[in-house]
Amino acid sequence: MALLRGSLVRCVSQLLGTNRACQNISTMSGFGLFHLALWHMDLGYFGRGLLGSWPQADIGIVLWSLSVSAGDWQTSEKLTRLCTIPEPAILSATWDRSAYAMEARILRPLLWFGLLEYRSEKVGNSRFEARHYYRKAALFDRLLAFDIKMDFAKGPRH
């Protein structure tokens, strides 16, 4: 716990300045820690370096997409396709690693914060293989609200 608190104080002190960090670390709200974790910390460690920083760089788009599409139980593969912006390297690879990166960098941290719910189902008679399902928890909509405004062009878009 002390190690986690120490690294959190260092990260907050870089963001806020050294004098304010120690004062604010004890009063930091859950949202502050959530914002710090998803926007300012490198979650690539949890994905073991798969696909660089993808999809964490697009976290705002991913969270909005999850708010729209994760109302019911969805697999991590389907949420990856619905909620992320694919890169050409991801689509042209032999092995699709995007669902693993999404689960490690986005879905599991949201689960740890209590914003998602999780369940798994075994696949066939396999001892180790399971399908992972996620959906929004009640806290998701209470913590995150999106005010999206669309600017529709009057003429053709192309």
C-alpha positions in Angstrom: 0.0 0.0 0.0 2.8 2.4 0.8 4.5 1.7 -2.5 1.2 2.5 -4.4 0.6 5.6 -2.3 4.3 6.7 -3.0 4.0 6.3 -6.7 0.6 8.0 -6.7 2.0 11.0 -4.8 4.9 11.2 -7.4 2.4 11.1 -10.3 0.1 13.7 -8.7 3.0 15.9 -7.7 4.1 16.0 -11.4 0.6 17.0 -12.4 -0.2 19.5 -9.7 3.1 20.7 -8.5 5.0 19.4 -5.4 3.4 21.7 -2.8 -0.2 20.9 -3.7 0.3 17.1 -4.2 0.5 16.1 -0.5 -2.5 18.3 0.4 -4.6 16.9 -2.5 -3.7 13.2 -2.3 -5.8 12.7 0.8 -8.8 14.6 -0.6 -8.6 13.2 -4.1 -12.0 11.9 -5.2 -12.6 8.7 -6.9 -13.1 10.5 -10.2 -9.8 12.3 -9.8 -8.0 8.9 -9.4 -10.0 7.5 -12.3 -9.0 10.5 -14.5 -5.4 10.1 -13.4 -5.3 6.4 -14.2 -7.0 6.5 -17.6 -5.6 9.7 -19.0 -2.2 10.2 -17.5 -0.8 6.8 -16.5 0.6 4.3 -19.0 -1.6 1.2 -18.7 0.5 -0.6 -21.3 2.0 -2.7 -18.5 -1.3 -4.5 -18.1 -1.4 -5.4 -21.8 2.3 -6.5 -21.8 3.2 -4.2 -24.5 0.6 -5.4 -27.1 -0.1 -2.7 -29.7 1.8 0.1 -28.1 -0.6 2.5 -26.3 -3.6 1.6 -28.3 -6.6 2.1 -27.4 -5.8 4.2 -24.3 -4.9 7.2 -26.5 -8.6 7.3 -27.6 -10.1 6.8 -24.1 -12.7 9.6 -24.5 -14.1 7.9 -27.6 -13.9 4.5 -26.0 -15.8 5.6 -22.9 -18.5 7.3 -24.9 -18.9 4.2 -27.1 -19.1 2.0 -24.0 -21.8 4.2 -22.6 -23.9 3.6 -25.7 -23.1 -0.1 -26.4 -22.3 -1.8 -23.1 -25.9 -1.8 -21.7 -26.2 -5.5 -22.1 -23.6 -8.3 -21.8 -21.1 -8.1 -24.6 -17.9 -10.1 -25.3 -14.6 -8.2 -25.1 -14.2 -8.9 -28.9 -17.5 -7.3 -29.7 -16.8 -4.3 -27.5 -13.5 -3.8 -29.1 -15.0 -3.6 -32.5 -17.9 -1.3 -31.4 -15.9 1.0 -29.2 -12.4 1.5 -30.7 -10.8 3.1 -33.7 -8.9 0.3 -35.4 -5.4 1.0 -36.8 -4.2 -0.6 -40.1 -1.6 -2.7 -38.2 -4.3 -4.2 -36.1 -6.5 -5.2 -39.0 -3.7 -6.6 -41.1 -2.1 -8.8 -38.4 -2.3 -12.6 -38.5 -3.5 -12.9 -34.9 -6.1 -10.4 -33.7 -4.6 -9.0 -30.4 -6.9 -6.0 -30.2 -9.4 -7.7 -27.9 -6.6 -8.6 -25.5 -5.3 -5.1 -25.4 -8.7 -3.6 -25.0 -9.5 -6.0 -22.1 -6.2 -5.4 -20.4 -6.0 -1.6 -20.8 -9.6 -0.5 -20.7 -12.1 -3.1 -19.6 -10.3 -4.5 -16.5 -9.4 -1.1 -15.1 -13.0 0.0 -15.5 -14.0 -3.2 -13.7 -11.6 -2.4 -10.9 -13.2 1.1 -10.6 -16.6 -0.5 -10.4 -17.8 0.9 -13.7 -18.2 -2.4 -15.4 -19.6 -5.8 -14.4 -18.0 -9.1 -15.5 -18.9 -12.7 -16.1 -17.3 -15.6 -17.9 -18.6 -18.7 -19.6 -16.6 -21.8 -20.4 -16.2 -22.6 -24.1 -17.2 -26.2 -24.8 -15.3 -28.9 -22.9 -12.1 -26.8 -22.7 -10.5 -26.7 -19.3 -8.9 -23.2 -19.7 -10.8 -21.4 -22.4 -13.6 -19.1 -21.4 -15.5 -16.3 -23.1 -15.4 -13.0 -21.2 -18.5 -10.7 -21.0 -18.8 -7.1 -19.8 -21.6 -4.7 -19.2 -22.0 -1.2 -17.6 -22.6 -1.1 -13.9 -25.0 1.4 -12.4 -22.0 3.5 -11.3 -20.9 4.1 -15.0 -23.8 6.4 -15.8 -23.6 8.1 -12.5 -19.9 8.9 -12.8 -19.7 9.7 -16.5 -22.0 11.9 -18.5 -21.5 12.9 -22.1 -22.8 16.1 -23.8 -22.4 15.3 -27.5 -23.4 17.9 -30.1 -23.4 17.2 -33.7 -22.8 19.9 -36.3 -24.8 18.8 -39.4 -23.7 20.3 -42.7 -26.5 21.6 -45.0 -24.8 20.4 -48.1 -23.1 17.2 -49.2 -20.3 16.1 -47.0 -17.9 15.1 -49.8 
